[in-house]
Amino acid sequence: MEAPATPHGPAEPQPSRQPVNAVELTVTSPEQMRELGRRLAELLRAGDLVMLSGELGAGKTTLTRGLGEGLGVRGAVTSPTFVIARVHPSLGDGPPLVHVDAYRLSGGLDEMEDLDLDVSLPESVVVVEWGEGKVEELTEDRLQLVIHRAVGDTTDEVRHVTLTGLGERWKGTDLGVLSF
């Protein structure tokens, strides 16, 4: 969750923090979640920050695996829970993928400084799982994905994914092309 914004009057909106673009999708299988990642990779470029949130098992790493495939990066994309971050260099001329799992980190950006995300961001696509309240200060332009799934004792594969573009970077991007 973002830190409270500085108070602004009605005539002074905060355009960089306001959603400028949003789409909701229904994903019915892990294969479709991975395909969503591959499609999303086509929209991403160096300097993009993607924040993923959702319950454990929602499909954040599966989506990131698809991103890695779509970006054409080296190495198997797996959950970086215990190493916190993994860098996947590009196999071509595209940007590397930096995959961060901030689940075990309790602090904000200060605690994440050791990861040098601010240095990596301009030339990489940075994907942060569990990054709410931790990485928003890296850039005002970011894509937030929230993945909702049924919780409890269920085998339901259906996921509801909300993609929200924030900042100028996402203003003209058609997220609707990601629909199945």
Residue pairs with C-beta under 8 A, 6 or more apart in sequence:
1 132
1 133
2 17
2 132
2 133
2 136
3 133
3 136
5 14
5 17
6 14
8 14
15 168
16 140
16 141
16 166
16 167
16 168
17 140
17 166
18 166
19 164
19 165
19 166
20 165
20 166
20 167
20 168
20 170
20 171
21 164
21 165
21 170
21 171
21 173
21 175
22 162
22 163
22 164
22 165
22 175
23 162
23 163
23 175
23 176
23 178
23 179
24 160
24 161
24 162
24 163
25 36
25 160
25 161
25 162
25 163
25 178
25 179
25 180
26 158
26 159
26 160
26 161
26 180
27 33
27 36
27 59
27 158
27 159
27 160
27 161
27 180
28 157
28 158
28 159
29 157
30 59
30 62
30 157
32 180
33 59
33 62
33 63
33 66
33 159
34 62
34 63
34 65
34 66
34 69
35 66
35 180
36 63
36 66
36 161
36 178
36 180
37 62
37 63
37 64
37 65
37 66
37 67
37 68
37 69
37 70
38 66
38 67
38 69
38 70
39 66
39 70
39 177
39 178
40 50
40 63
40 66
40 67
40 70
40 163
40 178
41 66
41 67
41 68
41 69
41 70
41 71
41 125
42 70
43 173
43 175
43 177
43 178
44 50
44 67
44 71
44 95
44 125
45 95
45 125
46 95
46 122
46 123
46 124
46 125
47 121
47 122
47 123
47 124
47 139
47 141
47 169
48 125
48 126
48 141
48 142
48 143
48 169
49 121
49 126
49 128
49 135
49 138
49 139
49 141
49 142
49 143
50 67
50 125
50 126
50 127
50 128
50 142
50 143
50 144
50 145
51 128
51 131
51 132
51 135
51 136
51 142
51 143
51 144
51 145
52 60
52 63
52 64
52 127
52 128
52 129
52 130
52 131
52 145
52 147
53 60
53 129
53 130
53 131
53 132
53 144
53 145
53 146
53 147
54 60
54 145
54 146
54 147
54 148
54 149
54 159
55 147
55 148
55 149
55 151
57 149
58 147
58 148
58 149
58 159
59 147
59 149
59 159
60 129
60 147
61 77
61 78
61 79
61 129
63 145
63 147
64 77
64 97
64 99
64 127
64 129
65 76
65 77
65 78
67 77
67 97
67 125
67 127
68 75
68 77
68 88
68 97
68 99
69 77
71 88
71 90
71 94
71 95
71 97
71 125
72 90
72 91
72 92
72 94
73 88
73 89
73 90
73 91
73 94
73 96
73 97
74 88
74 89
74 90
74 91
75 86
75 88
75 89
77 86
77 88
77 97
77 99
78 86
79 101
79 129
80 86
80 99
80 100
80 101
81 101
81 103
81 104
84 100
84 101
84 102
84 104
84 105
84 115
85 98
85 99
85 100
85 101
85 115
86 98
86 99
87 96
87 97
87 98
87 99
87 120
87 124
88 96
88 97
88 98
88 99
89 96
90 96
90 97
95 123
95 124
95 125
96 120
96 123
96 124
96 125
97 124
97 125
97 127
98 117
98 120
98 121
98 124
98 125
98 126
98 127
99 127
99 129
100 112
100 115
100 117
100 126
100 127
100 128
100 129
100 131
100 135
101 128
101 129
101 130
102 112
102 128
102 129
102 130
102 131
102 134
102 135
103 129
103 130
105 111
105 112
105 130
105 134
107 134
108 133
108 134
108 137
109 134
109 135
109 136
109 137
109 138
111 134
112 134
112 135
117 126
117 128
117 135
117 138
118 138
120 126
121 138
121 139
126 138
128 134
128 135
136 142
139 167
140 166
140 167
140 168
141 166
141 167
141 168
141 169
141 170
142 165
142 166
142 167
142 169
143 163
143 164
143 165
143 166
143 170
144 163
144 164
144 166
145 161
145 162
145 163
145 164
146 161
146 162
146 164
147 159
147 160
147 161
148 159
148 160
148 161
148 162
149 156
149 158
149 159
149 160
150 156
150 158
163 175
163 178
165 171
165 173
165 175
